[in-house]
């Protein structure tokens, strides 16, 4: 029974540390989606207005704008890689320790003769299934941060559409 409690505490601590290390990925992913959308929009504007840009001789300005947008994406990608690396190192250590720690805990009981090798393997197998269930948050955290950033962007879009609808409704002359 006590091994189950140790496993639950271990999973809770792992979840807290995972969120502590990876929590910055949510706003970084959010900003990444925004910067990429801005870059795509700017590139489409250049594509749609090539004749006007050429006629006005503003290729340099448009190039600077695209370069500035791309530099934002590049900088953000480096930041995401840095924090993802830290989270990845922790997750690798966490899952490796997840396999080794139960063996170290049960080894003392085995060497004292309190349990047999078969019993120890059965306990470790059952505990492995329990830990796999408890560690779902740690396993899925990168996907959760991506989903959260997407949901936040959609929610902000929804709010902006509502504000736009109210503005249009207030400024439109009633027939």
C-alpha positions as CSV (number, residue, x, y, z in Angstrom):
1,X,0.0,0.0,0.0
2,X,2.7,2.5,0.9
3,X,4.4,2.1,-2.5
4,X,1.2,3.3,-4.1
5,X,1.3,6.5,-1.9
6,X,4.9,7.0,-2.9
7,X,4.0,6.7,-6.5
8,X,1.1,9.2,-6.1
9,X,3.4,11.7,-4.4
10,X,6.1,11.2,-7.1
11,X,3.6,11.8,-9.8
12,X,2.2,14.9,-8.2
13,X,5.7,16.3,-7.7
14,X,6.6,15.4,-11.3
15,X,3.4,17.2,-12.5
16,X,4.2,20.3,-10.5
17,X,7.8,20.5,-11.7
18,X,6.7,19.8,-15.3
19,X,4.2,22.7,-15.1
20,X,6.9,24.9,-13.4
21,X,9.4,24.2,-16.2
22,X,7.0,24.1,-19.1
23,X,4.5,26.7,-18.1
24,X,6.3,29.4,-20.2
25,X,5.6,27.3,-23.3
26,X,1.9,28.3,-23.4
27,X,2.6,32.1,-24.0
28,X,5.5,31.2,-26.3
29,X,3.3,29.0,-28.4
30,X,0.7,31.7,-28.4
31,X,3.1,34.3,-29.5
32,X,4.5,31.9,-32.1
33,X,1.1,31.4,-33.7
34,X,0.6,35.2,-33.7
35,X,4.0,35.9,-35.2
36,X,3.6,33.3,-37.9
37,X,0.2,34.6,-38.8
38,X,1.6,38.1,-39.0
39,X,4.4,36.9,-41.3
40,X,2.0,35.0,-43.5
41,X,-0.3,38.1,-43.7
42,X,2.6,40.3,-44.6
43,X,3.9,37.9,-47.2
44,X,0.4,37.7,-48.8
45,X,0.2,41.5,-48.8
46,X,3.5,41.7,-50.7
47,X,2.3,39.0,-53.1
48,X,-1.0,40.7,-53.7
49,X,0.5,44.2,-54.1
50,X,3.6,43.4,-56.1
51,X,2.9,45.9,-58.9
52,X,2.2,48.8,-56.5
53,X,5.3,48.0,-54.5
54,X,7.4,47.9,-57.7
55,X,5.9,51.1,-59.0
56,X,6.5,53.0,-55.8
57,X,10.0,51.5,-55.3
58,X,9.3,50.3,-51.8
59,X,10.9,46.9,-52.2
60,X,13.4,47.8,-49.4
61,X,10.6,48.7,-47.0
62,X,8.7,45.6,-47.6
63,X,11.9,43.5,-47.3
64,X,12.6,45.1,-44.0
65,X,9.1,44.4,-42.8
66,X,9.3,40.8,-43.8
67,X,12.7,40.4,-42.3
68,X,11.6,42.0,-39.0
69,X,8.6,39.6,-38.9
70,X,10.9,36.6,-39.7
71,X,13.4,37.7,-37.0
72,X,10.6,37.6,-34.5
73,X,9.7,34.1,-35.5
74,X,13.4,33.1,-35.4
75,X,13.9,34.5,-31.9
76,X,10.8,33.0,-30.6
77,X,11.7,29.6,-32.0
78,X,15.1,29.8,-30.2
79,X,13.3,30.6,-26.9
80,X,10.8,27.7,-27.4
81,X,13.7,25.4,-28.2
82,X,15.5,26.4,-25.0
83,X,12.5,25.9,-22.7
84,X,11.5,22.7,-24.5
85,X,15.0,21.4,-24.0
86,X,14.8,22.0,-20.3
87,X,11.4,20.4,-20.1
88,X,12.7,17.5,-22.2
89,X,15.7,16.9,-19.9
90,X,13.4,16.9,-16.9
91,X,10.9,14.5,-18.5
92,X,13.7,12.1,-19.5
93,X,15.1,12.1,-16.0
94,X,11.7,11.8,-14.5
95,X,10.7,8.7,-16.7
96,X,14.1,7.1,-16.2
97,X,13.8,7.5,-12.4
98,X,10.3,6.3,-12.7
99,X,11.7,2.9,-13.8
100,X,14.6,2.8,-11.4
101,X,13.3,4.1,-8.1
102,X,10.7,1.3,-7.5
103,X,13.4,-1.3,-8.0
104,X,15.7,0.5,-5.5
105,X,12.9,0.7,-3.0
106,X,12.0,-3.0,-3.3
107,X,15.6,-4.2,-3.5
108,X,15.9,-3.9,0.3
109,X,12.9,-6.2,0.9
110,X,14.2,-8.7,-1.6
111,X,17.7,-8.9,0.0
112,X,16.1,-9.3,3.4
113,X,14.1,-12.2,2.1
114,X,10.8,-10.6,2.7
115,X,9.7,-11.0,-1.0
116,X,10.9,-13.3,-3.8
117,X,12.2,-12.1,-7.2
118,X,8.9,-13.1,-8.8
119,X,6.9,-11.1,-6.3
120,X,9.1,-8.1,-6.8
121,X,8.6,-8.3,-10.5
122,X,4.9,-8.6,-10.1
123,X,4.8,-5.6,-7.8
124,X,7.0,-3.6,-10.2
125,X,4.7,-4.6,-13.1
126,X,1.6,-3.5,-11.3
127,X,3.2,-0.3,-10.1
128,X,4.4,0.4,-13.6
129,X,0.8,0.3,-14.9
130,X,-0.3,2.6,-12.0
131,X,2.5,5.0,-12.7
132,X,1.8,5.1,-16.4
133,X,-1.8,6.1,-15.6
134,X,-0.6,8.7,-13.1
135,X,2.0,10.2,-15.4
136,X,-0.4,11.1,-18.2
137,X,0.0,14.8,-17.4
138,X,3.8,14.7,-17.6
139,X,3.6,12.7,-20.8
140,X,1.1,14.9,-22.6
141,X,2.4,18.3,-21.4
142,X,3.9,19.5,-24.7
143,X,0.6,18.7,-26.5
144,X,-1.4,20.4,-23.7
145,X,0.6,23.6,-24.1
146,X,0.1,23.7,-27.8
147,X,-3.7,23.1,-27.4
148,X,-3.9,25.8,-24.7
149,X,-2.1,28.3,-26.9
150,X,-4.5,27.5,-29.7
151,X,-7.5,27.7,-27.5
152,X,-6.3,31.1,-26.1
153,X,-5.9,32.5,-29.6
154,X,-9.3,31.3,-30.7
155,X,-10.9,32.7,-27.5
156,X,-9.3,36.1,-28.2
157,X,-10.5,35.9,-31.8
158,X,-14.0,35.2,-30.5
159,X,-13.9,38.2,-28.2
160,X,-12.6,40.4,-31.0
161,X,-15.4,39.3,-33.3
162,X,-18.0,40.0,-30.5
163,X,-16.5,43.5,-30.0
164,X,-16.6,44.0,-33.8
165,X,-20.2,42.9,-34.0
166,X,-21.2,45.3,-31.2
167,X,-19.4,48.1,-32.8
168,X,-21.1,47.5,-36.1
169,X,-24.5,47.1,-34.5
170,X,-24.0,50.4,-32.6
171,X,-22.8,52.4,-35.7
172,X,-25.2,51.0,-38.2
173,X,-28.3,53.1,-38.9
174,X,-31.5,51.2,-38.0
175,X,-33.8,50.8,-41.0
